[in-house]
Amino acid sequence: MDSFSRLKKPVETVTISGKEKIAFNNNVDFCVGTGRFGLGLAKEYLDELRFVQEEIGFKHIRGHGLFSDDTAIYQEYEEDGIKKVEYNYTYLDRIIDEYINVDIRPFLELGFMPGKLASGTQTIFYWKGNTTPPSSYEKWCDMVVALLKHLIDRYGRDDVITWPIEVWNEPNLPGFWEHADMKEYFKLFKETFTAIKKFDKDFKVGGPAVCGVKDAEWIGGFLDFCKENSLKPDFITRHHYTIEFPERAGHYDYSKLMDEEAGFENLKSSRDIIDSYNEYKGLPIHITEFSSSYTPKGVIHDTNLNAALMARQLSRLGDVNESYSYWTFGDVFEEQGVPFTPFHGGFGLVAAGCIPKPTFWTFKFYSDLKKLGGTCVFRDDSGVIMKTENGYAGVLFNESSKERIVRKFKLKSDKAEYTLISKTVDPSTTNPLKLWHDMGEPSSLTKDQTKLLK
């Protein structure tokens, strides 16, 4: 008696001829998220980024705080009784040089507001990013254009012109944009978009970078505004998280998962809204943040369940979106303060010390699948299989801990011999979180402990 016959459910056999052609847009490597821009000055941050780039290799990186005070770009001084503006690119250059060194380019999120240019004092996060409109739109646009000019001078137009530009972050939330003032955000977008296009029309500029709160209202309103003002953004941006509002217990946030199908329907609704405008039909959508949970203390991030959830997301996000950027590549992150422990529910694909979490392997597998190329011959809600020049390759996943999925795949091939290589991520084989628990949850890891966890 084989093991399959002991299961209650009959074994499903899937026969693949190799002639199937199934739509699958695998853009897993287009962009990845980070914390605030200024964290790029930290060694641990750069170590994690280098590791992720060596193993996966993302094309772009997006985060907040490009213009926040810790990067010190916007400066004012007084001379002969006249207030003057100057720009300091010392930290900017240092950070982007490091990005270039690991072959990744910015997805430029324009924000937050420099304190000296802000119209108010509202801030967000431990690092106090100012989230108020500019006191002078002229000075704001001058700063943006000066930045782009500096980047072109330093890195070359052919390279910099390919860096996408997004105006602000989640203006539909009052914490990220004072009063969630839609009219004021539309003004910010118009002034910024117009200034950039006047400087160089080939830059790709988009918005409104909304999360799931009133997203339909904001995207529709944004496109109405653009139509009325004869603006044509190059792409639309939004975010995608798949949990309900989390409950906090101690240092951690616990979340109930949303219905995934409802999440995919929500993404499709954005596509439908955009395509309902003749002027904007077919505009690319970039999901500039996505994950399961939107809290940096979400216990789900460190688990094998998260890896399976993200595997399903990656199998479908390309259906209606140009790209999708996981939030974030690493756990050097300070929105709610400096993390106390190496495993704290952080967003990152890797924990402190470049320890891969289970979700890291999800992205590694999809990245490897893309590098192999080929044609998709199978795709459903538990797997993707590609036919390549050298045979078949795929990613299979199961989000349920209660139901075992057993399948037999018959893959037709002209070759007389073949080798099957399988790589498994599950609670038994790839679970650094459990090992850390078993070690007594040390808050500061020794070199030997880090090596063991890796």
C-alpha positions as CSV (number, residue, x, y, z in Angstrom):
1,M,0.0,0.0,0.0
2,D,1.5,3.3,-1.0
3,S,1.1,6.5,1.1
4,F,-1.4,8.0,-1.3
5,S,-4.0,5.3,-0.7
6,R,-4.1,6.1,3.0
7,L,-5.4,9.6,2.3
8,K,-9.2,10.3,2.4
9,K,-9.1,12.5,-0.7
10,P,-8.3,10.9,-4.0
11,V,-5.1,11.9,-5.6
12,E,-5.5,14.4,-8.4
13,T,-3.4,13.7,-11.5
14,V,-2.5,16.6,-13.7
15,T,-1.2,15.8,-17.1
16,I,0.9,18.5,-18.9
17,S,1.7,18.0,-22.6
18,G,4.1,20.9,-22.7
19,K,2.1,22.5,-25.5
20,E,-0.1,24.6,-23.1
21,K,0.3,28.4,-23.2
22,I,-1.1,30.0,-20.1
23,A,-0.8,33.7,-19.4
24,F,1.6,34.4,-16.5
25,N,3.3,37.8,-15.9
26,N,6.1,37.1,-13.5
27,N,7.5,40.6,-12.5
28,V,8.7,39.4,-9.1
29,D,12.1,41.2,-9.5
30,F,10.9,44.6,-10.7
31,C,10.9,46.4,-7.3
32,V,11.3,45.8,-3.6
33,G,10.5,48.1,-0.6
34,T,12.7,49.5,2.0
35,G,12.4,51.6,5.1
36,R,13.2,55.2,5.0
37,F,15.8,56.4,2.5
38,G,18.3,57.4,5.2
39,L,18.7,53.9,6.5
40,G,20.9,53.3,3.5
41,L,23.7,54.8,5.5
42,A,23.7,51.8,7.9
43,K,26.1,48.9,7.5
44,E,23.6,46.2,8.5
45,Y,21.1,47.6,6.0
46,L,23.7,47.4,3.2
47,D,24.7,43.9,4.2
48,E,21.1,42.7,3.9
49,L,20.6,44.5,0.6
50,R,23.8,43.0,-0.8
51,F,22.7,39.5,0.3
52,V,19.2,39.9,-1.2
53,Q,20.6,41.2,-4.5
54,E,23.1,38.4,-4.8
55,E,20.3,35.8,-4.3
56,I,17.3,37.4,-6.0
57,G,18.4,40.6,-7.8
58,F,15.7,43.3,-7.8
59,K,15.8,46.1,-10.4
60,H,14.3,48.9,-8.3
61,I,14.0,49.9,-4.6
62,R,11.3,52.1,-3.1
63,G,11.0,53.7,0.3
64,H,9.9,56.8,2.2
65,G,11.8,59.9,3.4
66,L,13.8,60.9,0.3
67,F,13.4,64.6,1.3
68,S,13.1,64.1,5.1
69,D,15.5,66.0,7.3
70,D,17.8,63.0,8.0
71,T,18.9,63.1,4.4
72,A,19.5,66.9,4.7
73,I,18.8,67.7,1.0
74,Y,16.8,70.9,1.4
75,Q,18.7,73.7,3.2
76,E,18.1,77.4,3.8
77,Y,20.5,80.1,4.8
78,E,20.5,83.9,5.1
79,E,22.9,86.2,3.2
80,D,22.8,90.0,3.3
81,G,19.4,89.8,4.9
82,I,18.0,87.6,2.1
83,K,16.9,84.0,2.7
84,K,18.3,81.6,0.1
85,V,17.9,77.9,-0.7
86,E,20.7,75.4,-1.3
87,Y,20.7,71.6,-1.7
88,N,23.0,69.1,0.1
89,Y,23.5,65.8,-1.8
90,T,26.2,64.3,0.5
91,Y,24.0,61.5,1.9
92,L,21.9,61.1,-1.3
93,D,25.1,60.4,-3.3
94,R,26.4,58.0,-0.7
95,I,23.2,56.0,-0.6
96,I,22.6,55.8,-4.3
97,D,26.2,55.0,-5.0
98,E,25.6,51.9,-2.8
99,Y,22.5,51.1,-4.7
100,I,24.4,51.2,-8.0
101,N,27.1,49.0,-6.5
102,V,24.6,46.2,-5.9
103,D,22.9,46.8,-9.3
104,I,19.6,48.3,-8.0
105,R,18.0,51.6,-8.9
106,P,15.5,53.8,-7.0
107,F,11.8,53.9,-7.7
108,L,11.7,57.5,-6.5
109,E,9.0,58.2,-4.0
110,L,8.9,62.0,-3.7
111,G,8.4,62.7,0.1
112,F,8.3,63.5,2.8
113,M,8.4,67.3,3.4
114,P,11.7,68.9,4.6
115,G,11.0,70.7,7.9
116,K,12.1,74.1,6.5
117,L,9.8,73.8,3.6
118,A,6.8,72.4,5.4
119,S,3.5,74.3,6.0
120,G,2.9,72.5,9.3
121,T,4.4,70.4,12.0
122,Q,2.5,67.1,11.6
123,T,4.9,64.2,11.5
124,I,4.7,60.4,11.3
125,F,6.8,57.5,12.7
126,Y,9.6,57.3,15.2
127,W,11.8,59.2,12.7
128,K,9.3,62.1,12.4
129,G,8.7,62.4,8.7
130,N,6.8,65.6,8.0
131,T,3.5,64.9,6.2
132,T,2.2,68.4,5.5
133,P,2.0,70.2,2.1
134,P,4.9,72.6,1.1
135,S,4.8,76.2,2.3
136,S,5.8,77.0,-1.3
137,Y,5.0,74.9,-4.2
138,E,7.5,76.8,-6.3
139,K,10.3,75.9,-3.9
140,W,9.1,72.3,-3.7
141,C,9.1,71.9,-7.5
142,D,12.5,73.6,-7.7
143,M,13.9,71.1,-5.2
144,V,12.4,68.1,-7.2
145,V,13.8,69.3,-10.5
146,A,17.2,70.2,-9.0
147,L,17.3,66.6,-7.6
148,L,16.7,65.1,-11.0
149,K,19.2,67.3,-12.6
150,H,21.8,66.3,-10.0
151,L,21.1,62.6,-10.6
152,I,21.5,63.0,-14.3
153,D,24.7,64.8,-13.9
154,R,26.1,62.1,-11.6
155,Y,24.7,58.9,-13.1
156,G,23.8,59.7,-16.7
157,R,20.5,60.5,-18.3
158,D,20.2,57.1,-20.0
159,D,20.2,55.4,-16.6
160,V,18.2,58.0,-14.5
161,I,15.4,58.4,-17.0
162,T,14.4,54.8,-16.4
163,W,13.9,55.4,-12.6
164,P,10.1,55.6,-12.1
165,I,8.8,58.6,-10.0
166,E,5.9,58.4,-7.6
167,V,4.4,61.5,-6.0
168,W,4.1,61.0,-2.2
169,N,2.8,58.0,-0.3
170,E,-0.7,57.1,0.8
171,P,-2.3,60.6,0.8
172,N,-5.6,59.0,1.5
173,L,-4.5,58.5,5.1
174,P,-4.5,61.6,7.3
175,G,-1.2,60.4,9.0
176,F,0.6,60.4,5.7
177,W,-1.0,63.6,4.3
178,E,-2.5,66.2,6.6
179,H,-6.2,65.7,6.8
180,A,-6.0,63.3,3.8
181,D,-6.9,66.4,1.8
182,M,-7.6,65.1,-1.7
183,K,-7.8,68.5,-3.3
184,E,-4.4,69.5,-1.9
185,Y,-2.8,66.2,-3.0
186,F,-4.1,66.7,-6.5
187,K,-2.5,70.2,-6.5
188,L,0.8,68.6,-5.3
189,F,0.6,66.1,-8.1
190,K,-0.2,68.6,-10.8
191,E,2.6,71.0,-9.8
192,T,5.1,68.2,-9.4
193,F,4.1,66.4,-12.6
194,T,4.1,69.6,-14.7
195,A,7.5,70.7,-13.4
196,I,9.1,67.3,-14.1
197,K,7.7,67.0,-17.6
198,K,8.8,70.6,-18.4
199,F,12.3,69.6,-17.3
200,D,12.4,66.3,-19.2
201,K,9.2,64.8,-20.7
202,D,10.7,61.3,-20.8
203,F,10.6,60.8,-17.0
204,K,7.8,58.4,-16.0
205,V,5.7,60.0,-13.3
206,G,2.7,58.5,-11.5
207,G,0.4,58.5,-8.4
208,P,-1.7,58.6,-6.3
209,A,0.0,55.9,-4.2
210,V,-3.1,55.1,-2.2
211,C,-3.7,52.2,0.2
212,G,-7.0,50.3,0.5
213,V,-8.9,53.1,2.3
214,K,-11.4,54.7,-0.2
215,D,-9.1,53.5,-3.0
216,A,-11.9,53.6,-5.6
217,E,-12.9,57.1,-4.7
218,W,-9.4,58.3,-4.8
219,I,-8.4,56.6,-8.0
220,G,-11.5,57.8,-9.7
221,G,-11.1,61.3,-8.3
222,F,-7.5,61.4,-9.3
223,L,-8.3,60.5,-12.9
224,D,-11.1,63.0,-13.1
225,F,-8.7,65.7,-11.9
226,C,-6.1,64.6,-14.4
227,K,-8.6,64.6,-17.2
228,E,-9.9,68.1,-16.3
229,N,-6.4,69.4,-16.2
230,S,-5.1,67.6,-19.4
231,L,-2.6,65.6,-17.4
232,K,-1.6,62.1,-18.4
233,P,0.2,60.2,-15.7
234,D,2.5,57.5,-17.0
235,F,1.2,54.9,-14.5
236,I,-1.1,54.5,-11.5
237,T,0.2,53.4,-8.1
238,R,-1.6,51.8,-5.2
239,H,-0.9,49.4,-2.3
240,H,-2.2,45.9,-1.4
241,Y,-2.3,44.3,2.0
242,T,-4.4,41.2,2.9
243,I,-5.3,41.5,6.6
244,E,-7.9,43.0,8.8
245,F,-7.0,45.6,11.4
246,P,-4.5,43.9,13.8
247,E,-4.8,43.4,17.5
248,R,-1.8,44.3,19.7
249,A,-0.5,42.1,22.5
250,G,2.7,43.1,24.1
251,H,5.3,43.8,21.4
252,Y,3.4,42.1,18.7
253,D,0.5,42.6,16.3
254,Y,-1.9,39.7,15.5
255,S,-3.9,39.9,12.3
256,K,-6.9,38.1,10.8
257,L,-6.4,37.4,7.2
258,M,-8.8,38.9,4.6
259,D,-10.5,36.8,2.0
260,E,-7.8,36.6,-0.7
261,E,-10.3,36.5,-3.5
262,A,-11.8,39.8,-2.3
263,G,-8.3,41.2,-2.4
264,F,-7.8,40.2,-6.0
265,E,-11.2,41.6,-6.9
266,N,-10.3,44.9,-5.3
267,L,-7.2,45.0,-7.5
268,K,-9.3,44.2,-10.5
269,S,-11.7,47.0,-9.6
270,S,-8.8,49.5,-9.9
271,R,-8.0,48.1,-13.3
272,D,-11.6,48.5,-14.3
273,I,-11.8,52.1,-13.0
274,I,-8.7,53.1,-15.0
275,D,-9.9,51.3,-18.2
276,S,-13.3,53.1,-18.0
277,Y,-11.5,56.3,-19.1
278,N,-10.7,56.4,-22.8
279,E,-7.8,58.7,-22.0
280,Y,-6.2,56.3,-19.5
281,K,-7.3,52.9,-20.6
282,G,-4.4,50.5,-20.3
283,L,-2.2,52.7,-18.1
284,P,0.2,50.4,-16.1
285,I,-0.6,49.9,-12.4
286,H,2.4,49.6,-10.1
287,I,1.7,48.1,-6.7
288,T,4.4,50.0,-4.8
289,E,3.8,48.1,-1.6
290,F,2.3,44.7,-0.8
291,S,2.5,42.1,1.9
292,S,0.2,40.2,4.2
293,S,0.3,42.6,7.1
294,Y,0.9,46.4,7.1
295,T,2.4,46.5,10.6
296,P,6.2,46.1,11.3
297,K,5.3,44.0,14.4
298,G,3.1,41.6,12.5
299,V,4.0,38.1,13.7
300,I,2.8,36.6,10.4
301,H,5.8,38.0,8.5
302,D,8.3,35.6,10.1
303,T,6.2,32.5,9.4
304,N,5.9,29.7,6.8
305,L,2.3,30.7,6.4
306,N,3.4,34.1,5.1
307,A,5.7,32.4,2.5
308,A,2.8,30.4,1.2
309,L,0.5,33.4,1.1
310,M,3.0,35.4,-0.8
311,A,3.5,32.5,-3.2
312,R,-0.1,32.7,-4.2
313,Q,0.0,36.5,-4.4
314,L,3.0,36.3,-6.8
315,S,1.2,33.8,-9.0
316,R,-1.6,36.3,-9.7
317,L,-0.5,39.9,-9.0
318,G,0.8,40.2,-12.6
319,D,-2.6,39.5,-14.0
320,V,-3.7,43.2,-13.8
321,N,-0.6,45.0,-12.5
322,E,2.6,46.0,-14.2
323,S,4.6,45.4,-11.1
324,Y,4.3,44.7,-7.3
325,S,6.9,45.7,-4.7
326,Y,7.2,43.6,-1.5
327,W,7.4,45.6,1.6
328,T,10.3,45.2,2.5
329,F,13.6,43.5,1.6
330,G,15.1,43.6,5.2
331,D,14.4,44.2,8.8
332,V,16.5,47.3,9.3
333,F,13.3,49.4,9.8
334,E,12.3,52.0,12.3
335,E,8.7,53.2,11.8
336,Q,7.7,52.2,15.3
337,G,11.2,52.4,16.8
338,V,14.3,50.3,16.7
339,P,13.5,46.5,16.8
340,F,14.2,44.8,20.2
341,T,14.9,41.3,18.8
342,P,16.0,39.6,15.6
343,F,12.5,38.1,15.1
344,H,9.9,40.7,15.9
345,G,7.3,40.4,13.1
346,G,9.3,42.8,10.9
347,F,8.5,43.3,7.2
348,G,11.8,42.0,5.8
349,L,12.6,39.0,3.7
350,V,15.6,38.7,5.9
351,A,16.1,39.1,9.6
352,A,19.1,40.7,11.4
353,G,22.3,39.1,10.4
354,C,21.0,38.3,6.9
355,I,19.0,35.3,8.2
356,P,16.5,34.3,5.4
357,K,12.9,34.1,6.5
358,P,10.6,31.5,4.8
359,T,9.2,34.3,2.6
360,F,12.7,35.0,1.2
361,W,12.7,31.6,-0.5
362,T,9.3,32.3,-2.1
363,F,10.9,35.3,-3.8
364,K,14.1,33.4,-4.6
365,F,12.0,30.6,-6.2
366,Y,10.0,33.0,-8.4
367,S,13.1,34.9,-9.3
368,D,14.9,31.7,-10.4
369,L,11.8,30.7,-12.3
370,K,11.9,34.0,-14.2
371,K,15.6,33.6,-15.0
372,L,14.9,30.1,-16.5
373,G,12.5,31.6,-18.9
374,G,10.1,29.5,-20.9
375,T,6.3,29.2,-21.3
376,C,3.8,28.8,-18.5
377,V,2.0,25.4,-19.0
378,F,0.1,25.2,-15.7
379,R,-1.2,27.7,-13.2
380,D,-3.8,27.5,-10.5
381,D,-4.2,28.6,-6.8
382,S,-1.6,26.1,-5.6
383,G,1.1,26.3,-8.2
384,V,2.8,27.6,-11.4
385,I,4.8,25.4,-13.8
386,M,6.9,26.6,-16.7
387,K,8.4,24.6,-19.6
388,T,11.9,25.7,-20.2
389,E,14.6,24.8,-22.7
390,N,16.0,22.3,-20.2
391,G,12.7,20.8,-18.9
392,Y,10.1,21.9,-16.4
393,A,10.3,24.1,-13.4
394,G,7.7,25.3,-11.0
395,V,6.6,26.7,-7.6
396,L,3.9,24.8,-5.7
397,F,2.4,26.0,-2.4
398,N,-0.3,25.2,0.2
399,E,-1.6,27.9,2.6
400,S,-3.5,25.5,4.7
401,S,-2.0,23.7,7.7
402,K,-5.2,21.6,8.0
403,E,-5.4,20.1,4.5
404,R,-2.7,18.3,2.7
405,I,-2.5,18.7,-1.0
406,V,-1.4,15.6,-2.9
407,R,-1.0,15.7,-6.6
408,K,0.7,13.7,-9.3
409,F,2.1,15.6,-12.3
410,K,2.6,13.8,-15.6
411,L,5.1,16.0,-17.5
412,K,5.6,14.9,-21.1
413,S,9.2,15.1,-22.3
414,D,11.2,14.0,-25.3
415,K,14.1,13.2,-23.1
416,A,14.8,9.6,-22.1
417,E,16.3,10.6,-18.7
418,Y,15.7,13.4,-16.3
419,T,16.5,14.6,-12.9
420,L,14.0,15.8,-10.3
421,I,15.3,18.5,-7.9
422,S,13.0,19.7,-5.2
423,K,13.5,22.5,-2.7
424,T,11.1,22.5,0.2
425,V,10.1,25.3,2.6
426,D,7.9,24.2,5.5
427,P,7.7,24.4,9.3
428,S,10.1,21.4,9.6
429,T,12.8,22.3,7.1
430,T,12.9,26.1,7.0
431,N,11.8,27.7,10.3
432,P,14.3,30.0,11.8
433,L,11.6,31.6,14.0
434,K,11.0,28.3,15.8
435,L,14.7,27.6,16.2
436,W,15.0,31.1,17.7
437,H,12.2,30.3,20.1
438,D,13.9,27.0,21.0
439,M,17.2,28.9,21.7
440,G,15.4,31.0,24.3
441,E,14.7,34.0,22.1
442,P,18.0,35.8,22.6
443,S,17.6,39.5,21.8
444,S,21.2,39.8,20.7
445,L,22.6,37.0,18.6
446,T,26.2,35.8,18.8
447,K,28.1,35.0,15.6
448,D,27.5,31.2,16.3
449,Q,23.8,31.7,16.9
450,T,23.4,33.7,13.7
451,K,25.3,31.0,11.8
452,L,23.0,28.3,13.2
453,L,19.9,30.2,12.3
454,K,21.1,30.8,8.8
